[in-house]
């Protein structure tokens, strides 16, 4: 009998389309019933048009149902994938711009720091609504695959408060794995075996085996320092490797905003980042590329629809974990990956209730997580700072507790390095007021925040636009840039 896979936030066209194609690349899953849900009808219609076109070209028996009714999408689902961005780019812009007024410079702002914390406040009420729907109308053993950030906070809320079997999925481990293989001189990542353990976006490569032996930290550091590209673009990650003895999964820009050392002094930020790609540390870099991508897609969608459909096959299958997990459970084929799950003793020197990113194995028995043991003390200490923020932020989002939310901000490593307590309190009030329409759990407390802001001297008086903010290109500028590329028509 065909399985049913529901996508919440299916209007996230790139993610939905890629995962849809990956699932259909598995022969046994080619009759899957897909249910696409989004609150944005225009985006939903666009993703359905693209996917229906590819499905028709591939002549596969799978079906797609599109609906604005989330419960209808989730009803009788075996798997539910969450790819939402609550508040869209309007809220995302506030996550970056308001902290900048107070002196907090973020590259991405979707996992920790003020942006990530507020993103969690917007997401978690929705996550709990999704979980309620799954408990009431999905299959009893439904598996919730969360791709949405802040991944650890969302997954924590779904498991602890939503009472749904949930796994958080991210491709960060894969990217770092490829980098390690390159600097060691391997032809592909398959030649290098790794074990990663930590928390999402702060996971440590605690064991690397290449050519039958364990790679030492000294050897790995030397390999990164002599690499012609990474020595310039991954300065934060290399410095952490130098001081901790372990490489961390996330990009230079991401990692720089989770720790208190690299983005706290405006004059020094440029020293640690590289502007050749947004992900290497650009101020608000991800917001810029998302904005440009959205604007370009709106303009270019007719061309996407006219283009020849891409083939669906094992050779065109992506590396996202979702389809491989479904394949493993449905067919029994063994899959090994790194997943975000409740710790429950997996990493013995981190709290049992936190969400860890660790190795896992999938087969017909489900997802099985081996015990990792202790992390090195410095690695664990860095993670504990983030875990404490996550725990407070999740509880604040569930209970609508403004004081706890401010205490989460107070303990955030980057925020604490940049701001004093009165600035943190006022910045949080500013973000609550600006994002009120996405924060139903704070209800009447928004009015109190407005009163506080009206009675206080503004502390966020910086006119600073960030240490490394780049111009967001218009569609006309992007079109002209593409025309200048070699071989462009």
N, C-alpha and C positions, 0 to 999 in steps of 0.2 A: 504494500500500500504506500502511495506517495506520501512523503513528509510535507509538512507545511512550515515555511520559514517566513516570519514577519519582520519587516524593517520599520522601525520607528525613526522618523526623520529622514525618510527615503529621498527627500528633495536635496539631500547632500549628494549631489549627482556623481561625483568622482568615486566616493566610497561605495555607494550603493551599486553603481554599475560594475565596479571592479569585483566586489564580493559576489554579486549575481553571476558574473561570468565564471568566477573561480568555482562556485558550487556546481555549475553546469558542466565544468570540465571533468567532473567525476562521472563515469558512465552510469553508475547505480543511482545517481541523483538527478538524472536528466528529465525526470518526470515530476520534479519538485513543484509544489504549489506555492507561489510567492504572493505575499500580501504586502503591498507598499502603502505606508501611511505617512502623511505629512499634514501640517496645518496650512501650508502654502500651496494652493492649488496649482499655481503656475509652475512652480518647481516640480511638483509631483507629475504634472502632465508632461513636462519635458523629459524627466527620467524614464517615464513609462514609454514614451515615444522612442527613445533611444534603445531601451532594452527590448521592446517588442520587435523592433527592426532587426536586432541581432538574433533574437530567438527565431524569427521567421526565416532568416537566412540560413541558420544552422539546422532548421527543420527538426527541432526538438519538441517533445510532447509537453514540456513544462508550461505552466499557466501563470499569468500575472493578474492580480486583482488590485486595483488602486482605490483607496478610500480616504476620506477626511475623518472617518469615524475610527478612532483608535481601538475601541473594544471589538469592533468588527474585524479589524486586521489581526488582532491578537487571538481571537476566538479559535480554539482547537489547534493553536500553534504548537509545534514541537520545539522550535527554536525562535527566539526573539532577539534581533540585533538592534542595538541602540547606537545611532549615529547622529544624534541631535546636537544642535548648537543653540541652546536656549537664549533668547534675546538677540540672536543673529549678530551681525557686525555692528549694529547700533550700540548694543550693550558692550560688545568687545572693545569698541572705541573708548567708552567710558572707563573700562578696566585699565586701559593704558594711560589715557590723558589725565584723569584726576590724580592718580598717584604721582605723575610727573610734576604737577603743580606743587606738590609737597617735597619733591626731590627724590622720588623712587623711580629709577630707570629700569624698565623691564624689556626684555627682548620678545618674549612670547606672552607671558601672563596668563597661562591656562592651567597651571598645575599647583603652584604655590605662589608666594608673594601676594600683594593685594588683589591683583587680577585673578589669580587662581582661586583665592579664598572666596571672592565675590561670585566667580563663575560657579563655584560649588553651591553658594546660597541660591542661585537661580536654578541650578540643575536638580538639587535634591528633592524639593517638593514634587517636581515632575517625575523623578525616578520612583518616588513612593506611589504616585498615581499609576505609573506603568506596572509596578509590582502588584498593586491591588487588582488591576485588570487581569494580570496573569494568574493570580491566585483564584480569581472568580471564573474566568472563561477559557484560559489556555489549558493545554494538556496537564494532567497532574504532575508529570515529571519534566515540565518545560525547563529548558536551559536558557538563561539570559546571558547573552554575550554582549558585554558593554565595551564599545569602542570610544565613547564620549569622554572627554576630559572635563574636570579633573578626574582621571581614571580611578585613582585610589579612593578618593572621597565618594565618588558615585558608587563604586563597587562596595565600599564599606556600608553605605546607607542601604543599598539593596539587600545585602546579606543580613545586617543586624536589625534594621527597622522594616525592610520590605519583606523579609522572610522568604526570599526566592533564591533558588540555586543559581549563583551568578559567578561568572568568570570575567575579569577585565583583560582586554587584549590590546597590545601595543607592538609596534615594529621596531622600537628603539634598540633592543638587543641585537636584532638582525643587522642594523646599520653599523654598529660598532664592531660586530663580528667580521664584517667585510673589511673594515679599516685595519683590524688586527692582522687579517690574512694578507692584506696588501703590504703592510710594513715588514712583515716577516718574509715576504718573497714567495708566498704560496700562489699557485695558479688560480685557486678558488677557495671560498670559505669552507668548502667541504673537506679540504685537507687539514683544517684546524678545528680541533674539538674544544668546546668551551663549556664552562659551567658559570652561570651568572646567578647572583642572588642579591637581593636588596629590596627597595621599594620602587614603584613605577617612576621612571625618569631619573632614578638615582640607584641604579643597579650596578653591582661591581662584578667584573670578570675575575672571579676568585680562583679559577683554574683554566689554564690554556695549555693544550697539548699539541705539539707540532713535530712531525717526523719522529714520533714514538717517544718523545720526552717532554717533560714539563718546561715551559718557558719561564724564565726567572723575570722578576720585576726589572732588574738591571738591564737584561737583554731587551725587554719590551720598550723600556724608556729610551735606550740607545737607538732602537729601530725607529721610534717616532721622531726623535730629535734629528735624525739624519734624513727623514722623508722630505722630499722637495716641496710638497704641498702642505701636509699636515703640521709640519714644524711651524708654519706661518699661520695656519687657519685654526688649529686646535690648541692654542696656548693655555687656555684654562684647563682643559682636560689633561694636557701634558704636565702642567704644574701640579695638579692633583695627583697624577701618577707618580711624579717625582717625590711628593711629600707623604703620600699614603702607601705607595707601593702597589696600587691597583688602578686599573683604567676603569672609567665610569661610562655607562652606556650612552648618556644623552649628549646632544650636540654642544658645541662650545657656548653658544648663546643660551641654550636651555640651562646647562649646568651653572653658568655664571649667575643666574637669578635664584638658585636654590640654596646658595651658601652665602655667608656674609662678607666675603673677602675681595671680590673682584669688581663689583658695581657700586660701591658705596661712596667713592670719591670721584666726582665728575671728571676731574682732570686726568684721572688714571684709567678711565674705562677704555679709551681708545687703545691703550697699551695692550689690553688683554683680548681684544676682539679683532675681527677681520670683516671688511665690508664687501667682500667678493660674493657673498651669499647672505641672505637675511638670517639664516639659521646659525650664523657664526657670531651673532651678538648685536646686530643692528637694533637700535631703539625702536620698539614697536614693529619689528620686522615682519612678524607673522601677520599682524593686522594689515600692513601695507600689501603684502602679496595676496592675502585673501580678498582685499578690496579690489585690487587690480584684476584678480582672477574672476571675481563675480561680475565686474563691469564688462570684462572681455567676453565672458561666456554669454551674457545677455545679448551682446552684439553679434557674437559668432555662432550662436546656436543653430541658425538655419544652415550654416555650412557643415556643422557636425551632423545634422540630420541628412544632408545630401551625400555625405561621404560614404564610401563603400563600407559595409559593416566589417568589423574585425572578426576573424575566425575565433570560435570557441573551441579550445583543445587543450590537452595537457601541456603542450609547448607554450601556450599563451597564458597559462595560469600564473597568478601573482603569488606573493610570499606571505600575505596576511594569514594569520592563524585560523580565522573563522571557518573557512571551508575545510581545512584539514581536520579540525576538531569534529565537525559534522561528519566528515568522511570516516574518521576513526570510529566514532560511536555507531554509525549506521552499517559500516562494512566490516569492522574488526581490524582493519589495517592499522598497524602501529604508527603513531605520530609522536615525535618528541619536539617540544617547544618550551617557551618560557611564558608563564601565565601569572596573572594577578589573582591571588586567592587569599582567604583568611589564613593567618599564620598558623595558629593552633600548634605551636611547637616546631614548625618546620625550620625556622631560624631561631635557635634556642636562646639567643641573647637579645631578641626583640619581643615586644608584648604579644601575647597570644591573639588579642582581638584585632590587631592592625592588619592591613592588607599588604602582603609581600609579593614581589615578583621573583619567581623561582622556577627551576626546571619542572616539567611535568610530562607525563606519558598518557596518551589517549588510545583506547581501543574499545571494544564492545562493552567493556566493564565501566566505561566512563573515563573521567580524568583522575589520574593517580599522581600524587605528589610525594616524592621521596624526601627524607629528612636531610637537611643541609648541615645542621649543627651551628656552632658559633661563627659569626663574622669577626674579622679582625676588629679590635676595640675601637680604633679611630673611625673605621667605616661605620660601625654600629652607632657610635656617638653622633656622627653627622646625620644619620638617618633618624635617630631618636628626636632630634630637634624638629624635623619635618613631621614625624609621626604625631608628636604632641600637638602641633598646629592642626593637622588633619583631624585628630580626634575632637578637638574643641570646635573646629569649623563645622564638622558633620553634626555634632550635637546642637550647635547654635542654629544650623539650618533647619533641623527637625523641630526644635522647640521655639524658634523665633526669638532667641535670647540675644539681645543687643550687647549686653555686657560680655557674654561669652564670645561673641563675634569680635569685639574689640580686644579681648584678651588673646584670641587667636592671632589677630594682627600684631599685637604687642610682642608675641613670641616668634613671629615669622623672622627667620634669620636675616633676610635682606632688609626688611622694613625696620627691624630693630637696629641694624647697622647704620641706617640713614636718618631715622626720625626719633624725636623724643616722645614721651607719652601724650602730652597735650596735642601734638601734631597728629599722632596716630588716632586719637579719639576723634578729632575733627575731620580728618580724612575719611574715616569710616562713616561718620554721619553724612558727609558729602556724597559718598558712594551710595549709601542707603537711599537718600533723597533722590538722587539722579536715576537710580534703577528701580524705583518704587513699583512700577507697573509689572516687574518680573519677580517681585518678592512678596507674595501674598501672606506668607507666614509672619511678616513683621507688621502687617495691618496698621493699627492705630499708633504704633511706635514711630512711624515715619513723621507724623505731625510733631511729636516731641523732638525729633532730630532737627526738623526745620526750625523750631523755636530756639534750640541750642545754637544753631548756626547763625540765626538772626541776632542773637545776644552776644556773640563772641567776636573778638577781633580776628579777621581772617589770617590764618597762619600759613596757608598755602599761597603765598604771594609771589612765588617764583614765576618769572616769565620764560623760564628755561624750557626748551623744547626737546631736551635730551642730548646726551653726549654724541649720539651717532644716528640721528633721524634722517632718513632719506625721503625725497619727494615721491608722493604717490602719483603714478603716471595716469593720465587720462587715456581713454580709448584711442583718441587720435595720436597721442604720443606713442602708445604701444604699437599701433598700426605702422607708423612711420619707422619705428625701430625694427620691426619685422621686415619691412621692405629693404632696409639697409643690410640685412644679413646676407652673407654669401649664398648664392644659388636661389635667392628669393625671387618669385615671379611678380 
